[in-house]
Every structure is written in C-alpha cells, then in structure tokens.
Amino acid sequence: MASGWHGNELVKLCDEHLLASAQKIATRWEHRQERMSALVDLLWETFSSDGLSWVGFYLDGGDTTSDSRLVLGPRRDTPACSPIGMHGACGRCFLSGHPLIVSDVRDLGDRYIACDPRDQSELVIPCFEPSGSVWGVLDLDSHRIGYFGERSAIDLERMVVLAGISRRE
C-alpha cells in the first residue's frame, strides 16, 4: 500500500494486492453481512496504524418515520453510536446517494454526530442494491484533519463493489 502526505490530505493508492484482497471477499463469502465484516477487517488491518480511527457500516433500520433510522453493522475497533440520526454525515450520504468527505468535522456544527470526540475527519460511502436504492453506508473516521480526500472516496467506492457489497446496474 503506497501512501504519502500531499498537502493536508493523506492520499492512499489502492495497489493491486489490496484490490485483489477486496475482490477475494466476494468469492470467499456468500452473505452480505460476512462480506461487510471481511471488508471492515481488511480496511482496519491496512489503515489503522496509519491514521484510521474507526471503520464500520450503518444499515437502514427501515423506520422511515424516525430520524434515528441508521443502525450499526459490522465495525472495528471501538463501540459506536446506534441508532444515529439522518442529520449527520452518514444520514446525509445515505439520503443523497453520494460519497461525503468531511475534512474537518467541526465544519458540520450540530449536524455532526460525535461518537468519538477525538475524531477530526470522516468519509462516508453509500452502498447500493442492484436496483440503485441505498441500503447502508460505509463510514470511516480519523483523528487527523484532512485525512480523507477525493482519491480515498474513489478507491473505497471501488472496493465495496469489488467485495460484492455494493452494486448498481
């Protein structure tokens, strides 16, 4: 895995080994829950020593009448808030269907859901059913401001597809 500082953003370049590891998840595990757990483990083992403070999935709890609609799925390595409201970064990504990069969580003000007050930046990737509907999000946090950027979002979107977790036709 190649990485390096470029301005404030830590840029990660997904090498062939990491992408192959993500693709093996799709062939090794049959069920989505197993694939999510395996991807969370892969991301944690690859990036936790390099600034990643938390990684996990939030899933649609199905209660469209509640603001606290997203429930915690597979994650590493510390507990997290659950359920969470749709006003936060995960909810905004879920509703828009677009990745959300938060370079500095303080910029979100009261729209930030602070499960760990040490977190400084966040990246949220939507996960899709083949029909195009969003069923959940992959959430990553860091204690570093500006840890995630456009390249991180592109690489992670690619990884959830290769792992057979997110599909859109």
C-alpha positions as CSV (number, residue, x, y, z in Angstrom):
1,M,0.0,0.0,0.0
2,A,1.5,3.3,-1.1
3,S,0.7,6.4,0.9
4,G,2.0,9.8,1.5
5,W,1.2,13.3,2.6
6,H,0.1,15.7,-0.1
7,G,-0.9,19.0,1.5
8,N,-3.3,18.1,4.3
9,E,-4.8,15.0,2.7
10,L,-3.3,11.6,3.2
11,V,-3.6,10.0,-0.2
12,K,-3.9,6.3,-0.4
13,L,-3.3,4.5,-3.7
14,C,-5.0,1.1,-3.8
15,D,-2.3,-1.3,-5.0
16,E,-3.2,-4.5,-6.9
17,H,-2.8,-6.6,-3.7
18,L,-5.4,-4.6,-1.8
19,L,-7.8,-4.6,-4.7
20,A,-7.3,-8.3,-5.2
21,S,-8.0,-8.8,-1.5
22,A,-11.2,-6.9,-1.8
23,Q,-12.2,-9.0,-4.8
24,K,-11.5,-12.3,-2.9
25,I,-14.1,-11.2,-0.3
26,A,-16.8,-11.5,-2.9
27,T,-15.8,-15.1,-3.8
28,R,-14.9,-16.3,-0.3
29,W,-18.1,-15.1,1.5
30,E,-21.7,-15.7,0.3
31,H,-23.6,-13.4,2.5
32,R,-23.5,-9.6,2.6
33,Q,-23.0,-9.5,6.4
34,E,-19.9,-11.7,6.1
35,R,-18.6,-9.6,3.2
36,M,-19.1,-6.4,5.3
37,S,-17.2,-7.9,8.2
38,A,-14.4,-9.1,6.0
39,L,-14.0,-5.6,4.3
40,V,-14.1,-3.8,7.7
41,D,-11.3,-6.2,8.9
42,L,-9.3,-5.6,5.7
43,L,-9.5,-1.8,6.0
44,W,-8.8,-1.8,9.7
45,E,-5.8,-4.1,9.3
46,T,-4.4,-2.0,6.4
47,F,-5.0,1.5,7.7
48,S,-5.4,1.6,11.5
49,S,-1.7,2.1,12.1
50,D,-1.7,4.9,9.6
51,G,-4.4,7.2,11.0
52,L,-7.8,5.4,10.6
53,S,-9.5,5.5,14.0
54,W,-12.8,3.7,13.2
55,V,-14.4,1.9,10.3
56,G,-17.9,0.3,10.0
57,F,-21.2,0.1,8.3
58,Y,-24.5,1.7,9.2
59,L,-27.6,0.0,7.8
60,D,-31.1,1.2,7.0
61,G,-33.2,0.2,10.0
62,G,-36.3,0.6,7.8
63,D,-38.2,3.0,10.1
64,T,-38.7,5.9,7.7
65,T,-40.7,7.8,10.3
66,S,-37.7,8.0,12.7
67,D,-34.8,10.4,12.4
68,S,-32.7,7.7,14.0
69,R,-33.0,5.3,11.1
70,L,-29.4,4.1,10.7
71,V,-28.3,1.1,12.9
72,L,-24.8,-0.1,13.5
73,G,-23.5,-3.0,11.4
74,P,-20.0,-4.7,11.3
75,R,-17.3,-2.3,12.6
76,R,-13.8,-2.0,14.0
77,D,-12.4,-1.4,16.6
78,T,-14.4,0.6,19.2
79,P,-18.1,0.9,20.1
80,A,-20.1,3.5,18.2
81,C,-23.4,5.3,18.4
82,S,-26.5,3.4,17.3
83,P,-29.1,4.2,16.1
84,I,-28.0,7.5,14.5
85,G,-30.0,10.4,13.0
86,M,-30.3,11.2,9.4
87,H,-29.0,14.8,10.0
88,G,-25.4,13.6,10.4
89,A,-22.8,12.7,7.8
90,C,-23.9,9.1,7.4
91,G,-27.6,10.1,7.1
92,R,-26.7,12.8,4.5
93,C,-24.7,10.3,2.5
94,F,-27.5,7.7,2.7
95,L,-30.2,10.2,1.6
96,S,-28.1,11.7,-1.3
97,G,-26.5,8.5,-2.5
98,H,-23.2,10.3,-2.9
99,P,-19.9,9.9,-1.0
100,L,-19.4,12.5,1.7
101,I,-15.9,13.8,2.5
102,V,-15.6,15.8,5.7
103,S,-12.1,17.2,6.1
104,D,-12.9,18.8,9.4
105,V,-15.9,17.6,11.4
106,R,-16.1,20.9,13.2
107,D,-17.4,22.3,9.9
108,L,-20.6,20.3,10.4
109,G,-21.5,22.0,13.6
110,D,-24.6,20.5,15.2
111,R,-25.0,18.2,12.2
112,Y,-22.0,16.2,13.4
113,I,-22.7,13.1,15.5
114,A,-19.7,12.6,17.7
115,C,-19.3,9.0,18.7
116,D,-15.6,9.7,19.5
117,P,-14.8,13.3,20.3
118,R,-11.2,12.8,19.1
119,D,-12.3,12.2,15.5
120,Q,-11.4,15.1,13.2
121,S,-12.4,13.9,9.7
122,E,-14.8,11.4,8.2
123,L,-15.5,9.7,4.9
124,V,-18.9,8.1,4.1
125,I,-19.5,5.8,1.1
126,P,-23.1,4.8,0.1
127,C,-23.8,1.1,-0.6
128,F,-26.4,0.2,-3.3
129,E,-28.7,-2.6,-4.1
130,P,-28.6,-3.6,-7.8
131,S,-31.8,-1.6,-8.2
132,G,-30.0,1.6,-7.2
133,S,-31.5,2.1,-3.8
134,V,-29.2,2.8,-0.9
135,W,-29.2,0.1,1.8
136,G,-26.4,1.4,4.0
137,V,-23.2,3.3,4.2
138,L,-19.5,2.6,4.9
139,D,-18.2,5.1,7.5
140,L,-14.6,5.8,8.2
141,D,-13.1,8.2,10.8
142,S,-9.7,9.6,11.6
143,H,-8.2,11.6,14.4
144,R,-6.4,13.7,11.7
145,I,-7.9,16.7,10.0
146,G,-8.0,16.3,6.2
147,Y,-7.2,12.5,6.3
148,F,-9.6,11.6,3.6
149,G,-9.9,13.1,0.1
150,E,-11.4,12.5,-3.4
151,R,-8.9,9.7,-4.1
152,S,-9.9,8.0,-0.9
153,A,-13.6,8.1,-1.8
154,I,-13.0,6.8,-5.3
155,D,-10.8,3.9,-4.1
156,L,-13.3,2.9,-1.4
157,E,-16.3,3.1,-3.8
158,R,-14.3,0.7,-6.0
159,M,-13.5,-1.6,-3.1
160,V,-17.1,-2.0,-1.9
161,V,-18.1,-3.0,-5.4
162,L,-15.2,-5.4,-5.8
163,A,-16.1,-7.0,-2.5
164,G,-19.6,-7.7,-3.7
165,I,-21.2,-5.4,-1.1
166,S,-22.5,-2.6,-3.3
167,R,-23.9,-3.0,-6.8
168,R,-25.7,-0.7,-9.2
169,E,-26.9,-1.6,-12.7
